[in-house]
Amino acid sequence: MFGLFKVTGNSLSPDYQEGDFVLLLKIPFFLNRVKEGDIIVFKHPYYGDMIKKIERFSPDKEQIYVIGTHPDSADSRKFGPILRMDLIGKVIWHIRRPRQTQQVS
């Protein structure tokens, strides 16, 4: 039903950063409820588990084009669309790790 994943890498930085956690609503509960702009976690055959934003769907809705917000992100621009069946879950809560603040003296 739910899953907790730790963010690694900087694919969706600055919004999602290394060490953050995300709570997922896992499939099949949300399968028909994902839309453009949602943040999802999916399994990629080469890269493993990945977190990305849904950019768009193919006309038949079975393929999903995903994008990262970081310029060097590996996403559909590099590896093409993902299959809907590879979805693990939809992010429903973002838990940010504590950030260091700079003090001015």
Contact map, one row per residue, 1 for C-alpha under 8 A:
111000000000000000000000111010000000000000000000000000000000000000000000000000000000000000000000000000000
111100000000000000000011110000000000000000000000000000000000000000000000000000000000000000000000000000000
111110000000000000000011110000000000000000000000000000000000000000000000000000000000000010000000000000000
011111000000000000001111000000000000000000000000000000000000000000000000000000000000000000000000000000000
001111100000000000001111000000000000000000000000000000000000000000000000000000000000000000000000000000000
000111110000000001111100000000000000000000000000000000000000000000000000000000000000000000000000000000000
000011111000000111111100000000000000000000000000001000000000000000000000000000000000000000000000000000000
000001111100000011110000000000000000000000000000000000000000000000000000000000000000000000000000000000000
000000111110000011000000000000000000000000000000000000000000000000000000000000000000000000000000000000000
000000011111110111000000000000000000000000000000000000000000000000000100100000000000000000000000000000000
000000001111100100000000000000000000000000000000001100000000000000011101110000000000000000000000000000000
000000000111111110000000000000000000000000000000001100000000000000011100100000000000000000000000000000000
000000000111111110000000000000000000000000000000000000000000000000001100000000000000000000000000000000000
000000000101111110000000000000000000000000000000000000000000000000001100000000000000000000000000000000000
000000000001111110000000000000000000000000000000000000000000000000000000000000000000000000000000000000000
000000100111111111010000000000000000000000000000000000000000000000000000000000000000000000000101000000000
000000111101111111110000000000000000000000000000000000000000000000000000000000000000000000000001000000000
000001111100000111110000000000000000000000000000000000000000000000000000000000000000000000000000000000000
000001110000000011111000000000000000000000000000000000000000000000000000000000000000000000000001100000000
000001110000000111111100000000000000000000000000000000000000000000000000000000000000000000000111100000000
000111100000000000111110000000000000000000000000000000000000000000000000000000000000000000000111100000000
000111100000000000011111000000000000000000000000000000000000000000000000000000000000000000111110000000000
011110000000000000001111100000000000000000000000000000000000000000000000000000000000000000111110000000000
011110000000000000000111110000000000000010000000000000000000000000000000000000000000000011111000000000000
111000000000000000000011111011000000000000000000000000000000000000000000000000000000000011110000000000000
111000000000000000000001111111000000000000000000000000000000000000000000000000000000000111000000000000000
100000000000000000000000111111100000000000000000000000000000000000000000000000000000001110000000000000000
000000000000000000000000011111100000000000000000000000000000000000000000000000000000000000000000000000000
100000000000000000000000111111100000000000000000000000000000000000000000000000000000000000000000000000000
000000000000000000000000111111111100000000000000000000000000000000000000000000000000000011000000000000000
000000000000000000000000001111111100000000000000000000000000000000000000000000000000000000000000000000000
000000000000000000000000000001111100000000000000000000000000000000000000000000000000000000000000000000000
000000000000000000000000000001111110000000000000000000000000000000000000000000000000000000000000000000000
000000000000000000000000000001111111010000000000000000000000000000000000000000000000000001000000000000000
000000000000000000000000000000001111110000000000000001010000000000000000000000000000000000000000000000000
000000000000000000000000000000000111110000000000000011111000000000000000000000000000000000000000000000000
000000000000000000000000000000000011111000000000000011100000000000000000000000000000000000000000000000000
000000000000000000000000000000000111111100000000000011000000000000000000000000000000000001100000000000000
000000000000000000000000000000000000111110000000001111000000000000000000000000000000000001100000000000000
000000000000000000000000000000000000011111000000001111000000000000000000000000000000001111100000000000000
000000000000000000000001000000000000001111100000111100000000000000000000000000000000001111100000000000000
000000000000000000000000000000000000000111110000111000000000000000000000000000000000011110000000000000000
000000000000000000000000000000000000000011111011110000000000000000000000000000000000011100000000000000000
000000000000000000000000000000000000000001111111110000000000000000000000000000000100010000000000000000000
000000000000000000000000000000000000000000111111000000000000000000000000000000000000000000000000000000000
000000000000000000000000000000000000000000011111000000000000000000000000000000000000000000000000000000000
000000000000000000000000000000000000000000111111110000000000000000000000000000000000000000000000000000000
000000000000000000000000000000000000000000111111110000000000000000000000000000000000000000000000000000000
000000000000000000000000000000000000000011110011111000000000000000000000000000000000000000000000000000000
000000000000000000000000000000000000000011110011111100000000000000000000000000000000000000000000000000000
000000100011000000000000000000000000001111000000111110000000000000000000000000000000000000000000000000000
000000000011000000000000000000000000001110000000011111000000000001110000001000000000000000000000000000000
000000000000000000000000000000000001111100000000001111100000000001110000000000000000000000000000000000000
000000000000000000000000000000000011111100000000000111111000000111100000000000000000000000000000000000000
000000000000000000000000000000000001100000000000000011111000000111100000000000000000000000000000000000000
000000000000000000000000000000000011000000000000000001111100000111000000000000000000000000000000000000000
000000000000000000000000000000000001000000000000000001111111111110000000000000000000000000000000000000000
000000000000000000000000000000000000000000000000000000011111111110000000000000000000000000000000000000000
000000000000000000000000000000000000000000000000000000001111100000000000000000000000000000000000000000000
000000000000000000000000000000000000000000000000000000001111111000000000000000000000000000000000000000000
000000000000000000000000000000000000000000000000000000001111111100000000000000000001000000000000000000000
000000000000000000000000000000000000000000000000000000001101111100000000000000000011000000000000000000000
000000000000000000000000000000000000000000000000000000001101111110000000000000001111000000000000000000000
000000000000000000000000000000000000000000000000000001111100111111000000000000001111000000000000000000000
000000000000000000000000000000000000000000000000000001111100001111100000000100011100000000000000000000000
000000000000000000000000000000000000000000000000000111110000000111110000001100001100000000000000000000000
000000000000000000000000000000000000000000000000000111100000000011111000111110000000000000000000000000000
000000000011000000000000000000000000000000000000000110000000000001111110111000000000000000000000000000000
000000000011110000000000000000000000000000000000000000000000000000111110100000000000000000000000000000000
000000000111110000000000000000000000000000000000000000000000000000011111100000000000000000000000000000000
000000000000000000000000000000000000000000000000000000000000000000011111100000000000000000000000000000000
000000000010000000000000000000000000000000000000000000000000000000000111110000000000000000000000000000000
000000000111000000000000000000000000000000000000000000000000000000111111111000000000000000000000000000000
000000000010000000000000000000000000000000000000000000000000000000110001111111100000000000000000000000000
000000000000000000000000000000000000000000000000000100000000000001110000111111110000000000000000000000000
000000000000000000000000000000000000000000000000000000000000000011100000011111111100000000000000000000000
000000000000000000000000000000000000000000000000000000000000000000100000011111110000000000000000000000000
000000000000000000000000000000000000000000000000000000000000000000000000011111110000000000000000000000000
000000000000000000000000000000000000000000000000000000000000000000000000011111111000000000000000000000000
000000000000000000000000000000000000000000000000000000000000000010000000001111111100000000000000000000000
000000000000000000000000000000000000000000000000000000000000001111000000000100111110000000000000000000000
000000000000000000000000000000000000000000010000000000000000001111000000000100011111010000000000000000000
000000000000000000000000000000000000000000000000000000000000011100000000000000001111111000000000000000000
000000000000000000000000000000000000000000000000000000000000111100000000000000000111111000000000000000000
000000000000000000000000000000000000000000000000000000000000000000000000000000000011111000000000000000000
000000000000000000000000000000000000000001110000000000000000000000000000000000000111111100000000000000000
000000000000000000000000001000000000000111100000000000000000000000000000000000000011111110000000000000000
000000000000000000000000011000000000000111100000000000000000000000000000000000000000011111000000000000000
001000000000000000000001111001000000000111000000000000000000000000000000000000000000001111100000000000000
000000000000000000000001110001000100011110000000000000000000000000000000000000000000000111110000000000000
000000000000000000000111100000000000011110000000000000000000000000000000000000000000000011111100000000000
000000000000000000000111100000000000000000000000000000000000000000000000000000000000000001111100000000000
000000000000000000000111000000000000000000000000000000000000000000000000000000000000000000111110000000000
000000000000000100011110000000000000000000000000000000000000000000000000000000000000000000111111000000000
000000000000000000011110000000000000000000000000000000000000000000000000000000000000000000001111100000000
000000000000000110111000000000000000000000000000000000000000000000000000000000000000000000000111110000000
000000000000000000111000000000000000000000000000000000000000000000000000000000000000000000000011111000000
000000000000000000000000000000000000000000000000000000000000000000000000000000000000000000000001111100000
000000000000000000000000000000000000000000000000000000000000000000000000000000000000000000000000111110000
000000000000000000000000000000000000000000000000000000000000000000000000000000000000000000000000011111000
000000000000000000000000000000000000000000000000000000000000000000000000000000000000000000000000001111100
000000000000000000000000000000000000000000000000000000000000000000000000000000000000000000000000000111110
000000000000000000000000000000000000000000000000000000000000000000000000000000000000000000000000000011111
000000000000000000000000000000000000000000000000000000000000000000000000000000000000000000000000000001111
000000000000000000000000000000000000000000000000000000000000000000000000000000000000000000000000000000111
